[in-house]
Structures are given as C-alpha cells and as structure tokens.
C-alpha cells in the first residue's frame, strides 16, 4: 500500500498543475459570461471597485476549489481501478 502512495505522488502533482490550468480557463470564460471585460481585476487595481475585486476573487476561489476536487477525485478513482488501492 505504501508503494501506491509513493507512486501516486508525481501523478497527483501533475493532476494538480493540470487542474490549475483548467480552472484558470474556466474562470476566464465564466468572468466573460458574467458580462465583464477580458481582464480580471486584481486587488491592487485602483480603477476597480471593491465589489468587482471581491466578486472576482470569490468566483475564482470557488471554481479553483471545485475543479481541483473533481480532478483529485478522478485521479484517485482511476488509481483504485488500476491498482485496487485508494491513494491516501
């Protein structure tokens, strides 16, 4: 069981990087669909309102967490199907 956990580490790192890229793409499209411009506001952008900056941060955080959880869960499920062991 320990070998599966060690072997899964690099897979988990790769999946984490891919989930970050995917979440970034999903967030940018979501931000556009909500009727905002292409550029996502940064917290230090003085031309943006508090409401706009906080809304972007909350949406971005929710999307990143959801995509990461889905990708992590799919990776763990695939590992169990291949090896018969859940990678804790």
N, C-alpha and C positions, 0 to 999 in steps of 0.2 A: 504494500500500500504506500509506503514511503517513496518508492521509486516513481510511482504515478504522480505523486505530489511534486517531486523534483522535476520530472519530465514535463509537467504541465506549466511550470513557471514561465519558460520562454513563450509558450503558446498564449498564456494569459497576458504577457507583456505586449505581444503583437496584437492580440484582440483589443487590448486597451487603447493602443495607438490608433487602430482602425476605427474603434468606436468614437474616439475623439474627432477624427476627420469626418466621419459620417454625421455626428451630432452638429458639427460646425456647418456642414452643408444644409442640414435640415433646419437649423436655426436661421440661417441667412434667408432661406426660402420662406420660412414662417414670418420673419420680420417684414419681408416684401409683401406677403399676402395680407398682412395686417394694415397695409397702406402706408408704410414708412419707406423712406428712401433706402438706397442700397447700403449706405454707410450706417453701421450700428453705432449708437452713441457710446462714448467712453465716459467714465465717471469724471474725468478731468476736463471734459469738453465744456467750456463755459457758455457755448452757444446753445446747449441743450438744456431742457428743463429737468428738474428733479424727477418729475413724474415719468418723463421719457427714459431717463437713465435707469431708474429703478424698475420700470416695466421691462425694459430690455434685459436687465440682469436676472429678474425673476423668471422670465420666459426661457432665457438661455440656460439657467441652472436646472430648470425642470426638464428641458429637452436633453441636456447632457446626462443627467441622472437616469432618465428613462432609457435612453439609448445604451448607456453603459450597463445598466441592469439587464437589458434584453440580450446584449451581446455576451456578457459574462455568463448568463444563464444558458444561452445556446451553446457556448463553448463547453460548459460543464456537462450539459446533457449529451453532447456529442462524444465527449471523453468517456462518459459512463457507457454509452452504446458501444464504443470501440473496445474498451478495456474491462467493463463490468464493475468499475470502481469510480466513485464520485471524488473529484479532485478537491479536497478541502484545503 
